Amino acid sequence: MSSVQSIKQDIRGLKKQKAELAGASGNRKKVKRIQRKVKLLKRQSRQLAREAKLAAAAQAAAPAAPAAG
């Protein structure tokens, strides 16, 4: 889960950079680049969270199967 948390931390940092750029110079190209990075990081965090959820469900189901048999 730590990788998901680090990705979310990166997203928060990029959002701060975006706010600074929007307020200061308004360089549209840099803002777009930051938005793209945020979008990709969000996608990556969703994928990692889904994998972690599936792994946890599989691990929870694994000990129950031998007990039933």
C-alpha positions in Angstrom: 0.0 0.0 0.0 3.0 2.3 0.5 3.4 2.7 -3.3 -0.2 3.9 -3.6 0.4 6.4 -0.8 3.6 7.7 -2.4 1.8 8.1 -5.7 -0.9 10.1 -4.0 1.8 12.2 -2.3 3.3 12.9 -5.7 -0.1 13.9 -7.0 -0.6 16.4 -4.1 2.9 17.9 -4.9 2.0 18.3 -8.6 -1.3 20.0 -7.7 0.6 22.5 -5.6 3.0 23.2 -8.5 0.0 23.6 -10.8 -1.6 26.1 -8.5 1.6 28.1 -8.3 2.0 28.2 -12.1 -1.6 29.2 -12.6 -1.3 32.0 -10.1 2.1 33.3 -11.2 2.9 33.2 -14.9 0.1 31.2 -16.3 2.4 29.2 -18.6 -0.2 27.0 -20.2 2.2 24.4 -21.6 3.7 23.7 -18.2 0.2 23.5 -16.6 -0.9 21.0 -19.3 2.2 18.9 -18.7 1.5 18.8 -14.9 -2.1 17.9 -15.6 -1.0 15.0 -17.8 1.4 13.7 -15.1 -1.4 13.9 -12.5 -3.7 12.0 -14.8 -1.2 9.2 -15.4 -0.4 9.0 -11.6 -4.1 8.7 -10.8 -4.5 5.9 -13.3 -1.5 4.1 -11.8 -2.8 4.5 -8.2 -6.2 3.1 -9.2 -4.5 0.1 -10.8 -2.3 -0.5 -7.8 -5.2 -0.2 -5.4 -7.2 -2.7 -7.4 -4.4 -5.2 -7.5 -3.9 -4.8 -3.7 -7.6 -5.3 -3.2 -7.7 -8.5 -5.3 -4.6 -9.8 -3.5 -6.1 -9.2 -0.1 -9.3 -10.9 -1.2 -7.4 -13.9 -2.5 -5.4 -14.1 0.7 -8.5 -14.0 2.8 -10.2 -16.7 0.8 -7.1 -19.0 0.7 -7.1 -20.0 4.5 -10.9 -20.6 4.4 -10.7 -23.2 1.6 -8.6 -25.8 3.5 -10.7 -25.4 6.6 -13.9 -26.3 4.7 -12.3 -29.4 3.2 
